[in-house]
Amino acid sequence: MRRLLWLGIGLAVGALVVRAVTKKVNAFSPQGIAASARDSATGIAAGVRNFVGDVRDGMAEREAEIHAAFAEGLPLDEDLYPEGPQHR
């Protein structure tokens, strides 16, 4: 009975080791490297899309600030022009 227990444990550990080694070998095969590159490219593309979306949102927000400043006759950046609008 004890031998069967150790045999079962050995088979389970062996199966886990074979599975882990197979996964590592597949990761370094041409197909595995291609899949990794594809996943990386997909991640980079998603990051670029998010960045472009954030830039567009920022541009729209700044444009709204500029339109509001022109409508009210205020300076665009009070940090640059603390004395107020300059009329020439």
N, C-alpha and C positions, 0 to 999 in steps of 0.2 A: 504494500500500500504506500509506503514511504517512497519507494522508487517511482511509482506512478505520479506522486505529487511533484517530485523533482523533475521528472520527465516533462510534465505539463508546464512547470515554471520555465524550464529550458526551452521548450517549444515556443512559449509566449515571448520570452526575451529574444530568441532568435528571429522570430517573425518581426518584432519591432525593429531590431537592428537591420534586417534585410530591407524593410520598408524605408527606414531612414537613409540607408546607403543608396537605395534606388532613387529616392527623391533627390539626393545630392548629385548623383550621376546624371539624372535627367536635367537638372538645372544647368549643368555644364555641357550639355549636348548642343549641337547647332540649333535644334528646335527650342530648347530651353533658353538659350541666349537670345534668340530672335523674339521669343515671348517676353523676356525681360526688357529688351530694347523697346518693343511695342508698348509695354506697360509704362515705361519711362517716358516715351514720346507722348502718350496719352495724358500722363500726369502733367507734363510740361505744357501741352496744348491747353489743358484745363486751367492751369495757372495763368497762362497768358490771357485767356478769355476773361478770367476773373479780374486781372489787372486792368485790361482794357475797359471792362465794365465799371470798375472803380474810378478810372480816369474820366470816363464819360459822365458819371454821376457828379464828380467834382467839378467838371467843366460846366455842367448845367446849373449847379449850385452857385458857382462864381458868376455865371452869366446873369442869373436872377439877382444877385447882389449888385452887379454893375447896372442893370436896368433900374433897380430900385434907387440907387444912388443918383443916376441921371434924372430920374423922375422927380426926386426931392431936391435936386440941386446940391447934393452933399459931395464931399470929396470921396474918391474911391477908397483910399487908404488913409485913415486918420493918422496912422503911424508916420506916414511919409509927409503929410501936410497937416500938422496939428493946428495951424493958424486958420484953417478953413479954406473955402474955395477962393481962388484968385481970379478976379474978373479983370480982363485987359481990354 
